[in-house]
Amino acid sequence: MLYSSLLVVHLLAAIAFIGTLFFEVVIWHSARDELAWSAQFTADHAIARRSRQVLHGVVVLLYGAGIGLAWHYRGLLSVPWGSHFAALLSLKIVLALSIIGHYLLLAYWLTHKRLSPVRATWIRRSILGHMVLIVIIAKLMLR
């Protein structure tokens, strides 16, 4: 029962996380160009503030449930190349850790006033790409 609950929480949090990034990267990035600069500035800040509020909780749920699910497979993970499933799960974990690395880099850029619009766009696209790869790997794990 606990495993099933963790799986549902993990899936829903992943949907929320990917959906938010998809909106920011694919929809908002292009739509904002149709607005006046002052409206872009106001909307960018409002969306960023709300995204941070929501995503902090979503990320805690996503990674917390992910750790719980990985714990269930700790025996398989002790030999990552021992099976197709273990190899894919290990790769999925490496990509998830890479996303944490992206956020640490983002925090560094923010605290040192080095986050340019180009870097912000690059990091969002990279995180979204990582998440899409994780979803594809998750699907391959079910074969």
Summary of the structure (lengths in Angstrom):
residues: 143
radius of gyration: 17.2
end to end distance: 22.6
largest distance: 56.0
contacts: 374
relative contact order: 0.12
helix: 88%
strand: 0%
